[in-house]
Amino acid sequence: MYASDNRYADVNSYRERRSDLIGPAPAVAPQLGTAYGRGGGEAPYGGPPPAVASYSARVGGPTLGPGDFNGYPPFQPPFERFNIGRGGGNGSFGGRASNGHVGGGRGRGGIGGGGRFGGGGRGFDGGRGGGRSFGGSRGGGAGFGGGRGVGGRGGGRHGGSSRGDLDNIMLPKQDFGNLVPFEKNFYAESPSVRAMSEHDVMVYRTRREITTEGHDIPKPIQMFEDTNFPDYCLEVIAKLGFVEPTPIQAQGWPMALKGRDLIGIAETGSGKTLSYLLPALVHISAQPRLAQGEGPMASTCIYGGAPKGPQIRDLKRGVEIVIATPGRLIDMLEAQHTNLRRVTYLVLDEADRMLDMGFEPQIRKIVSQTRPDRQTLYWSATWPREVESLARQFLRNPYKVIIGSASLKANQSINQVVDVVTEVEKYNRLIKLLKEAMVGSRILIFVETKKGCDHVTKQLRMDGWPALSIHGDKNQAERDWVLAEFKSGRNPIMTATDVAARGLDVKDIKCVINYDFPSSLEDYVHRIGRTGRAGAAGTALTFFTHANAKFTRDLIKILQEAGQVVSPALAAMARSSGSFGGSGGNFRNRGRGGGFGNRGMSSGSNTVPIGYKRPW
């Protein structure tokens, strides 16, 4: 949802819209603003984002300047740059940053300056507009002061001073002595499910590679009608063209509806999101209504890199679903803009990613603020020791469902092609691939560094390709604009760094290109998972150089397990380099820097005019 959505102007208006909780948002024209904070001047874009649920629900972006969305010009920064951290003067996006707000800090100094959190060091704190749950995040955000914000190194569990004082925030201890009981078991077995014999259940689970653990495990459902979801949910599911539940949904929905804690492990693109969202709607509809100021228990996105004011207003009005990244949520708790005492349904989405990014202390603080009898759902693509250890501490008597293998595994719907090249060959190979894959396709190109991302984008645009880049040195408004251009197909090529594209869910991405191989196999699996979603076919093309030789063994294993062809050049590299010793595990080195420094200044790659010649 975006901050200017008029549906939320009335404090109690969300009470009247339960039937559209999962449907498209009404096309309401946002109020237009001429400035992004106190900086003055008109916003440089063509108009507000489109009122489309898949965009507004993930971005929650700022109000942009006047104009028509369909007539977006190429992104043009204001003449005086963005002046983040210095007040902005007449710059369109500088004002609010004078007190460090864009970076999430409290004091003056903007980027890496003074203030409690060192000014503008927090950056774009979430992939999908800020994760998916109370303290959970599909994107997470690796740069509380990371990148070039505070401390310079950022990111990772041991990334120096990347999070400033965030780990040292002491949240008040909650008194859970007088808890109001709540209902959380809403599952009623349908006649068709009840009629399944134990043999039928075993055959169904075996064919779909479903493994379960726990006692009193419910049988899987086979049709959407077997659930207890409201009619309006089933109507939307039918309109979207879903034929049958995915394996994680077939087994996860009955488990979640029974009110027990749940561990769900499945590959990227397997349908985990709906596995917890639809049971959440059933859970919410059965809870007591809130009085003003009692939130959170509508929905809102709470994430860094965006103004706090609209987020605070949403929390104060009372909401039923909060989608948050850990850092910004802790900010809100510390400032007492909200509390989590009434949270009865807690989702930690992509727990492996959050731990990999060093968010364990923040997760612990957030969980400590919720009532102990809550229902907790814990979702992950892999099941390493760290994730398992945290689950033991947060969950009680949980169900566990695994789809396929709990180890690192690529989606078998994706055709993976690994091309062994030299650095100097990459760009020409990229152009060749684009000419082959361009027609009617959205193409996502991953580059390892922000500088490299800009360099590739500039070169592509000069050569006539409609490319835009997204990374941590782009401010929030520019990132929102780039995503809108990519989703609409007006600029169907997007280059991105890992953090910027983490959690990205865009329909019809036919091809993912790894221009640079990532620094971990886990990132490789998550990158290629941006295509081939929900059972659709996709293609992942990867440039692999001798500098990446240490990953050869694990990469070949991933390819073979997904039924992919291993190229002779890759197999030869494995033999010659002796790299079959492995790369030391799936998790990346947590000392790795990076993340979003959110300098707020356009790098210029998106302003390069597209060359006259169209090569496709």
RATA-V297607 format. One record per helix or strand of 3 or more residues. SS is the DSSP state (A for helix, B for strand). FROM is the first residue (numbers start at 1). TO is the last residue. If there is no record, write none. Layout:
SS & FROM & TO
SS & FROM & TO
//
This chain:
A & 6 & 8
A & 13 & 16
A & 18 & 20
A & 53 & 59
A & 69 & 71
A & 95 & 99
A & 166 & 168
A & 191 & 194
A & 198 & 207
B & 210 & 213
A & 224 & 226
A & 231 & 239
A & 247 & 257
B & 262 & 265
A & 272 & 285
B & 299 & 302
A & 308 & 317
B & 321 & 324
A & 326 & 334
B & 345 & 348
A & 351 & 356
A & 360 & 368
B & 375 & 380
A & 385 & 394
B & 399 & 403
B & 414 & 420
A & 423 & 437
B & 442 & 446
A & 450 & 462
B & 467 & 470
A & 476 & 488
B & 493 & 496
A & 498 & 501
B & 509 & 514
A & 521 & 528
A & 533 & 535
B & 538 & 544
A & 546 & 561
A & 568 & 577
A & 579 & 581
A & 605 & 607
//
